[in-house]
Amino acid sequence: MSAPAIPETPSEVPTTAPRSKWYRRVGPGLIIACVVIGPGSITTSSQVGATHGFALTWVVLLAVVFMLTFMQLGARLGALSNQSPLEILADKIGRPLAVLIGIGTFFISASFQFGNNLGVDAAVKELSRDVLSPESRESILPWLDYSIVAFNALAIAFLLAFKNLYRALERLMMCFVGLMLLSFALNLSFALANQAPAPAAVLTDAAAAPILDFSLLGLVGTTFVITAAFYQTYLVQQKGWTRDDMADGMLDARVGSVLMALITLMIMCTAAAVLRGQPLKNYTEVASQLAPLFGTWGRPLFCTGLFAAAYSSFLVNSMIGGFILADGLGLGSRPNQPATRALTVAVLLIGMGVALFVIKLGFDPVPAVVAAQAVTVLAAPLTAWALIWLTNRQDIMGQDTNKPVTNLVAWTGFALLLAMAAYTAFAKVLPKISNWLEASP
């Protein structure tokens, strides 16, 4: 270690400054929490709570443990390396692997973006029920279909307007996290006030919990989002953290993971308390079911949280796809580089276009969803493997390679992703392809 520079003037003599408060030592983890808590997570959590009650809270906690582990891998890699992850992979293994991960992540983000657009559309339309008269709402309902165009335009303006994109994004996501916490906490308080569960009921749910149900992988998949954990590396580098900030990076990942667990569990417990046994196909039905139970405040509160979740995920998810593809293609990974912003806009426009076709023309999104699922089967495990491989390389991490316990949890998470990929391939992708082949002349 080199000796510190000698100050040239008395004013440059270093002093012992108090450590920054914890909320100034976080940022990337909060942003990742925002992208994970999206419409898909809200729908799945509500469905599981309504179906299984409180029995599957352990699944959320397990998924958060894996997510935390990979977020910490990403944070350490970002703080210790001067290169972006896919640039390192291109140097060590070859550009084709980096391109493959970039393309896979781009398509995963584009498919999520379709759902985020539908989430914003649903939130706007549900809120309109409470702020407009039935006559007024009926007259403008066709125009509300284009609300997602306005939100995409705002997202694109946000991406292009700020020179320091990371700082603006961090502050915006802090506001959205606060809004989600407040909205879903108030919903849960209404739920418990209306129908507080008896301790015996909670124990009964736990005893009746399914031991093995591969459909529950959907609950894991909406929380353990490997591409988001991979993007933690980029956010840490954008924040400017280095080896000296490793402690902050670990704290940041823990705070983000705790927020994911807390918000997901609040949504699940709300559904378990008051929506038990009710079929919930989407977030619109969740909001509608809460209206008669919670009175005039139930639906607006839920939709406010839904909007914050949809739009925060909406913005960051597009950046994940755009930035990682740009990095994979060797076009840069920083917010001020044209390729990263251009490809981020491309993710936004693809998600908006598919959503508009579905809303306005009744377009069947199944082929696009199946294609995205097929890409996920390969891209998700490959991305997890890349992050584990990079953080075990001493020539990259120095003396801060993964500890044995970290590797154990990480490889277990990798095995879980393989199981999820196999389930997606054999239970979703291949049956659809077989049906299409049988229906073709």
C-alpha positions as CSV (number, residue, x, y, z in Angstrom):
1,M,0.0,0.0,0.0
2,S,1.4,3.4,-1.0
3,A,2.0,6.1,1.6
4,P,-0.6,8.9,1.8
5,A,0.3,12.2,0.1
6,I,1.7,14.9,2.3
7,P,-0.7,17.9,2.5
8,E,0.8,21.1,1.0
9,T,-1.1,23.5,3.2
10,P,-2.6,23.3,6.7
11,S,-6.1,23.4,5.2
12,E,-5.4,20.1,3.5
13,V,-4.6,18.3,6.7
14,P,-7.1,15.4,6.9
15,T,-9.4,15.4,9.8
16,T,-11.5,12.6,11.2
17,A,-15.0,13.2,9.7
18,P,-18.0,11.5,11.1
19,R,-19.3,8.6,8.9
20,S,-22.2,9.4,6.6
21,K,-25.6,8.5,7.9
22,W,-26.9,5.2,6.7
23,Y,-29.4,6.6,4.2
24,R,-26.6,8.4,2.4
25,R,-24.7,5.1,2.2
26,V,-27.3,3.4,0.1
27,G,-28.6,3.8,-3.4
28,P,-27.9,0.9,-5.8
29,G,-29.8,-1.5,-3.6
30,L,-32.8,0.8,-3.3
31,I,-32.9,1.0,-7.1
32,I,-32.8,-2.7,-7.5
33,A,-35.6,-3.1,-4.9
34,C,-37.7,-0.8,-7.1
35,V,-37.2,-2.9,-10.2
36,V,-37.9,-6.2,-8.4
37,I,-41.2,-4.9,-6.9
38,G,-43.2,-4.5,-10.1
39,P,-46.7,-5.5,-11.3
40,G,-45.6,-9.1,-11.7
41,S,-44.4,-9.3,-8.1
42,I,-47.6,-7.7,-6.8
43,T,-49.8,-10.0,-8.8
44,T,-47.9,-13.2,-7.8
45,S,-47.7,-12.2,-4.1
46,S,-51.4,-11.4,-4.0
47,Q,-52.3,-14.7,-5.7
48,V,-50.1,-16.8,-3.4
49,G,-51.5,-15.0,-0.3
50,A,-55.1,-15.5,-1.5
51,T,-54.5,-19.2,-2.3
52,H,-52.1,-20.3,0.5
53,G,-52.6,-17.7,3.2
54,F,-49.5,-17.1,5.3
55,A,-48.0,-20.5,4.6
56,L,-45.5,-19.4,2.0
57,T,-43.8,-16.5,3.6
58,W,-40.7,-18.7,3.9
59,V,-40.5,-18.8,0.1
60,V,-40.2,-15.0,-0.1
61,L,-37.5,-15.1,2.6
62,L,-35.6,-17.8,0.8
63,A,-35.7,-15.9,-2.5
64,V,-34.5,-12.7,-0.8
65,V,-31.5,-14.6,0.6
66,F,-30.5,-15.6,-2.9
67,M,-31.1,-12.2,-4.2
68,L,-29.1,-10.6,-1.4
69,T,-26.2,-13.0,-2.1
70,F,-26.0,-12.1,-5.8
71,M,-26.5,-8.4,-5.1
72,Q,-23.5,-8.5,-2.8
73,L,-21.5,-10.3,-5.5
74,G,-22.4,-7.5,-8.0
75,A,-21.6,-4.8,-5.5
76,R,-18.1,-6.2,-4.7
77,L,-17.4,-6.7,-8.4
78,G,-18.4,-3.1,-9.2
79,A,-16.3,-1.7,-6.4
80,L,-13.2,-3.7,-7.1
81,S,-13.1,-3.6,-10.9
82,N,-12.4,-0.7,-13.2
83,Q,-14.0,-2.5,-16.1
84,S,-17.7,-3.4,-16.7
85,P,-18.6,-7.0,-16.2
86,L,-19.2,-8.0,-19.8
87,E,-16.1,-6.2,-20.9
88,I,-14.2,-8.4,-18.5
89,L,-15.9,-11.5,-19.9
90,A,-15.1,-10.4,-23.4
91,D,-11.4,-10.0,-22.4
92,K,-11.2,-13.3,-20.5
93,I,-13.4,-15.6,-22.5
94,G,-14.5,-13.9,-25.7
95,R,-17.0,-11.4,-27.1
96,P,-19.6,-14.0,-28.2
97,L,-20.4,-14.9,-24.6
98,A,-20.8,-11.2,-23.6
99,V,-23.1,-10.6,-26.6
100,L,-25.2,-13.7,-25.7
101,I,-25.7,-12.4,-22.1
102,G,-26.5,-8.9,-23.4
103,I,-29.1,-10.1,-26.0
104,G,-30.7,-12.4,-23.5
105,T,-31.0,-9.7,-20.9
106,F,-32.4,-7.3,-23.5
107,F,-35.2,-9.6,-24.4
108,I,-35.9,-10.4,-20.7
109,S,-36.2,-6.7,-19.9
110,A,-38.4,-6.1,-23.0
111,S,-40.8,-8.8,-21.8
112,F,-40.9,-7.4,-18.3
113,Q,-41.5,-4.0,-19.9
114,F,-44.7,-5.2,-21.5
115,G,-46.0,-6.2,-18.1
116,N,-44.9,-2.9,-16.6
117,N,-46.8,-1.0,-19.2
118,L,-49.9,-3.0,-18.5
119,G,-49.4,-2.2,-14.8
120,V,-49.3,1.5,-15.4
121,D,-52.4,1.2,-17.6
122,A,-54.3,-0.7,-14.9
123,A,-53.3,1.7,-12.2
124,V,-54.5,4.7,-14.2
125,K,-57.8,3.1,-15.1
126,E,-58.5,1.9,-11.6
127,L,-57.7,5.3,-10.1
128,S,-60.0,6.9,-12.6
129,R,-62.9,5.0,-11.0
130,D,-62.4,7.0,-7.8
131,V,-61.6,10.5,-9.2
132,L,-64.1,10.7,-12.1
133,S,-67.9,10.3,-12.4
134,P,-69.0,7.2,-14.3
135,E,-70.2,9.4,-17.2
136,S,-66.9,11.3,-17.4
137,R,-64.9,8.1,-17.1
138,E,-66.8,6.5,-19.9
139,S,-66.2,9.4,-22.3
140,I,-62.4,9.5,-21.8
141,L,-61.8,5.7,-21.3
142,P,-60.6,5.2,-24.9
143,W,-58.0,8.0,-24.3
144,L,-56.8,6.4,-21.1
145,D,-55.5,3.6,-23.2
146,Y,-52.8,6.0,-24.3
147,S,-51.7,6.9,-20.8
148,I,-48.7,4.5,-21.3
149,V,-47.5,6.7,-24.2
150,A,-47.3,9.6,-21.9
151,F,-45.4,7.6,-19.3
152,N,-43.0,6.3,-21.8
153,A,-42.4,9.8,-23.1
154,L,-41.7,11.0,-19.5
155,A,-39.3,8.1,-19.1
156,I,-37.5,8.9,-22.3
157,A,-37.3,12.6,-21.2
158,F,-35.9,11.6,-17.8
159,L,-33.2,9.5,-19.5
160,L,-32.2,12.3,-21.8
161,A,-32.6,15.3,-19.5
162,F,-30.1,14.6,-16.7
163,K,-26.4,14.8,-17.2
164,N,-25.9,12.9,-13.9
165,L,-28.5,10.2,-14.6
166,Y,-27.5,8.0,-11.7
167,R,-28.0,10.7,-9.1
168,A,-31.4,11.7,-10.5
169,L,-32.4,8.1,-10.6
170,E,-31.4,7.4,-7.1
171,R,-33.4,10.3,-5.7
172,L,-36.5,9.3,-7.7
173,M,-36.3,5.7,-6.6
174,M,-36.0,6.7,-3.0
175,C,-39.3,8.6,-3.4
176,F,-40.9,5.6,-5.0
177,V,-39.7,3.2,-2.3
178,G,-41.2,5.5,0.3
179,L,-44.5,5.7,-1.6
180,M,-44.7,1.9,-1.9
181,L,-43.9,1.4,1.8
182,L,-46.6,3.8,2.8
183,S,-49.3,2.6,0.5
184,F,-48.9,-1.1,1.1
185,A,-48.4,-0.6,4.9
186,L,-51.7,1.3,5.1
187,N,-53.4,-1.4,3.0
188,L,-52.1,-4.1,5.4
189,S,-53.3,-2.0,8.4
190,F,-56.8,-1.8,6.8
191,A,-56.7,-5.6,6.2
192,L,-55.7,-6.4,9.8
193,A,-58.3,-4.0,11.1
194,N,-61.0,-5.6,9.0
195,Q,-60.0,-9.2,9.6
196,A,-57.0,-9.9,11.8
197,P,-55.9,-13.6,11.5
198,A,-56.0,-15.8,14.5
199,P,-52.7,-17.3,15.5
200,A,-54.3,-20.8,15.0
201,A,-55.1,-19.9,11.4
202,V,-51.5,-18.9,10.7
203,L,-50.3,-22.2,12.2
204,T,-52.8,-24.1,10.1
205,D,-51.6,-22.4,7.0
206,A,-48.0,-23.3,7.9
207,A,-49.0,-27.0,8.4
208,A,-50.8,-27.1,5.1
209,A,-47.9,-25.5,3.1
210,P,-47.1,-27.4,-0.1
211,I,-43.8,-29.3,0.2
212,L,-43.0,-29.3,-3.5
213,D,-45.0,-27.3,-6.0
214,F,-43.0,-26.2,-9.1
215,S,-45.7,-23.5,-9.8
216,L,-44.3,-21.7,-6.7
217,L,-41.1,-21.0,-8.7
218,G,-43.1,-18.1,-10.0
219,L,-43.0,-16.5,-6.6
220,V,-39.3,-17.0,-6.4
221,G,-38.8,-15.7,-9.9
222,T,-40.5,-12.4,-9.2
223,T,-38.1,-11.8,-6.3
224,F,-34.9,-13.5,-7.3
225,V,-34.3,-11.5,-10.5
226,I,-30.7,-12.4,-11.5
227,T,-30.5,-9.7,-14.2
228,A,-31.3,-7.1,-11.7
229,A,-28.6,-8.4,-9.3
230,F,-26.1,-8.4,-12.2
231,Y,-27.0,-4.7,-12.8
232,Q,-26.0,-3.9,-9.3
233,T,-22.4,-3.9,-10.6
234,Y,-23.2,-1.1,-13.0
235,L,-25.0,1.0,-10.4
236,V,-22.1,0.7,-7.9
237,Q,-19.7,1.9,-10.6
238,Q,-22.0,4.7,-11.5
239,K,-22.2,5.8,-7.9
240,G,-18.4,5.8,-7.8
241,W,-17.8,3.3,-5.0
242,T,-14.4,1.7,-4.7
243,R,-12.7,-0.8,-2.4
244,D,-12.9,1.8,0.4
245,D,-16.7,1.8,0.1
246,M,-17.1,-2.0,0.3
247,A,-18.8,-1.8,3.7
248,D,-21.3,0.7,2.3
249,G,-22.0,-1.6,-0.7
250,M,-22.8,-4.5,1.7
251,L,-25.1,-2.4,3.8
252,D,-26.8,-1.1,0.7
253,A,-27.5,-4.6,-0.6
254,R,-28.9,-5.6,2.8
255,V,-31.2,-2.6,2.9
256,G,-32.4,-3.2,-0.6
257,S,-33.1,-6.9,0.1
258,V,-34.9,-6.1,3.4
259,L,-37.2,-3.7,1.5
260,M,-38.0,-6.3,-1.1
261,A,-38.9,-8.8,1.5
262,L,-40.9,-6.3,3.6
263,I,-43.0,-5.0,0.7
264,T,-43.6,-8.4,-0.8
265,L,-44.7,-9.8,2.6
266,M,-47.1,-6.9,3.2
267,I,-48.8,-7.5,-0.1
268,M,-49.0,-11.2,0.5
269,C,-50.3,-10.8,4.0
270,T,-53.0,-8.3,2.9
271,A,-54.3,-10.9,0.4
272,A,-54.1,-13.7,3.0
273,A,-56.1,-11.7,5.5
274,V,-59.0,-10.4,3.4
275,L,-58.9,-12.1,-0.1
276,R,-58.5,-15.7,1.0
277,G,-60.1,-18.1,-1.5
278,Q,-60.8,-15.4,-4.1
279,P,-59.5,-16.0,-7.7
280,L,-57.1,-13.2,-8.6
281,K,-56.0,-13.1,-12.2
282,N,-54.3,-9.7,-12.2
283,Y,-53.6,-6.6,-10.2
284,T,-56.9,-5.0,-11.5
285,E,-58.9,-7.7,-9.8
286,V,-56.8,-7.2,-6.6
287,A,-57.7,-3.5,-6.5
288,S,-61.3,-4.1,-7.3
289,Q,-61.6,-6.7,-4.5
290,L,-60.2,-4.3,-2.0
291,A,-62.6,-1.5,-2.8
292,P,-65.7,-2.9,-0.9
293,L,-63.6,-4.2,2.0
294,F,-61.6,-1.0,2.7
295,G,-64.1,1.6,1.6
296,T,-63.2,4.7,-0.4
297,W,-59.5,4.6,0.6
298,G,-58.7,1.0,-0.3
299,R,-58.4,1.1,-4.0
300,P,-56.7,4.5,-4.3
301,L,-54.1,3.4,-1.8
302,F,-53.4,0.1,-3.5
303,C,-53.3,1.8,-7.0
304,T,-50.9,4.4,-5.7
305,G,-48.5,1.6,-4.6
306,L,-49.1,-0.2,-7.8
307,F,-48.3,2.9,-9.8
308,A,-45.1,3.5,-7.9
309,A,-44.1,-0.1,-8.3
310,A,-45.0,-0.2,-12.0
311,Y,-43.3,3.1,-12.9
312,S,-40.1,2.5,-10.9
313,S,-39.7,-1.0,-12.3
314,F,-40.7,0.5,-15.7
315,L,-37.8,2.9,-15.7
316,V,-35.0,0.8,-14.2
317,N,-35.9,-2.4,-16.0
318,S,-35.4,-0.6,-19.4
319,M,-32.0,0.6,-18.2
320,I,-31.0,-3.0,-17.3
321,G,-31.8,-4.2,-20.8
322,G,-30.2,-1.3,-22.6
323,F,-27.1,-0.9,-20.5
324,I,-26.2,-4.6,-20.4
325,L,-26.8,-5.1,-24.2
326,A,-24.6,-2.1,-24.9
327,D,-21.9,-3.5,-22.7
328,G,-22.2,-6.9,-24.3
329,L,-21.8,-5.4,-27.8
330,G,-18.7,-3.4,-26.6
331,L,-20.5,-0.1,-27.1
332,G,-20.0,1.2,-23.5
333,S,-21.8,0.8,-20.2
334,R,-21.9,4.4,-18.8
335,P,-25.1,6.6,-18.7
336,N,-23.4,9.4,-20.8
337,Q,-22.6,7.1,-23.7
338,P,-25.1,7.2,-26.7
339,A,-25.5,3.4,-27.1
340,T,-26.7,2.8,-23.5
341,R,-29.4,5.5,-23.7
342,A,-30.4,4.5,-27.3
343,L,-30.8,0.8,-26.4
344,T,-32.7,1.8,-23.2
345,V,-35.1,3.8,-25.3
346,A,-35.5,0.7,-27.6
347,V,-36.6,-1.4,-24.6
348,L,-39.1,1.3,-23.7
349,L,-40.5,1.5,-27.2
350,I,-40.8,-2.3,-27.6
351,G,-42.6,-2.8,-24.3
352,M,-45.0,0.1,-25.1
353,G,-45.6,-1.1,-28.7
354,V,-46.6,-4.7,-27.6
355,A,-48.8,-3.3,-24.7
356,L,-50.6,-0.9,-27.1
357,F,-51.3,-3.8,-29.5
358,V,-52.7,-5.8,-26.7
359,I,-54.9,-3.0,-25.3
360,K,-56.2,-1.5,-28.5
361,L,-56.3,-4.4,-31.0
362,G,-56.6,-7.4,-28.8
363,F,-53.3,-8.7,-30.0
364,D,-52.3,-12.1,-28.6
365,P,-49.1,-11.6,-26.6
366,V,-48.5,-15.3,-26.0
367,P,-45.9,-15.7,-28.9
368,A,-43.9,-12.8,-27.6
369,V,-44.1,-14.1,-24.0
370,V,-43.1,-17.6,-25.0
371,A,-40.1,-16.2,-27.0
372,A,-39.0,-14.2,-23.9
373,Q,-39.4,-17.3,-21.7
374,A,-37.3,-19.3,-24.1
375,V,-34.5,-16.7,-23.9
376,T,-34.8,-16.7,-20.1
377,V,-34.2,-20.4,-20.0
378,L,-30.7,-19.8,-21.3
379,A,-29.9,-16.2,-20.2
380,A,-30.8,-16.4,-16.5
381,P,-28.5,-19.3,-15.5
382,L,-25.8,-18.0,-17.7
383,T,-25.8,-14.6,-16.1
384,A,-25.7,-16.1,-12.6
385,W,-22.8,-18.4,-13.7
386,A,-20.9,-15.3,-15.1
387,L,-21.3,-13.4,-11.8
388,I,-20.1,-16.3,-9.7
389,W,-17.1,-16.9,-12.1
390,L,-16.1,-13.3,-12.1
391,T,-16.2,-12.9,-8.4
392,N,-14.1,-16.0,-7.8
393,R,-11.2,-14.8,-10.1
394,Q,-8.3,-13.6,-8.1
395,D,-6.9,-11.6,-11.0
396,I,-10.1,-9.6,-10.9
397,M,-11.0,-9.5,-7.2
398,G,-7.6,-9.7,-5.6
399,Q,-7.9,-11.0,-2.0
400,D,-11.7,-10.4,-2.0
401,T,-12.8,-13.5,-3.9
402,N,-15.9,-15.3,-2.6
403,K,-15.8,-17.0,0.7
404,P,-16.8,-20.7,0.9
405,V,-20.2,-19.9,2.5
406,T,-20.9,-17.3,-0.2
407,N,-20.1,-19.7,-2.9
408,L,-22.3,-22.4,-1.3
409,V,-25.3,-20.1,-1.3
410,A,-24.5,-18.7,-4.8
411,W,-24.2,-22.1,-6.4
412,T,-27.4,-23.2,-4.7
413,G,-29.1,-20.2,-6.2
414,F,-27.6,-21.1,-9.6
415,A,-29.1,-24.6,-9.2
416,L,-32.5,-23.1,-8.4
417,L,-32.3,-20.9,-11.5
418,L,-31.6,-24.1,-13.5
419,A,-34.7,-25.7,-12.0
420,M,-36.7,-22.7,-12.9
421,A,-35.3,-22.7,-16.4
422,A,-36.2,-26.4,-16.8
423,Y,-39.7,-25.8,-15.5
424,T,-40.2,-22.9,-17.9
425,A,-38.9,-24.9,-20.8
426,F,-40.9,-28.1,-20.2
427,A,-44.0,-26.7,-18.6
428,K,-44.5,-23.5,-20.6
429,V,-42.3,-23.2,-23.8
430,L,-42.4,-26.7,-25.2
431,P,-46.1,-27.3,-24.7
432,K,-46.9,-24.0,-26.5
433,I,-44.6,-24.9,-29.4
434,S,-46.2,-28.3,-29.6
435,N,-49.7,-26.8,-29.8
436,W,-48.6,-24.4,-32.5
437,L,-47.1,-27.3,-34.5
438,E,-50.2,-29.4,-34.2
439,A,-52.4,-26.5,-35.2
440,S,-50.3,-25.7,-38.3
441,P,-51.5,-27.3,-41.6
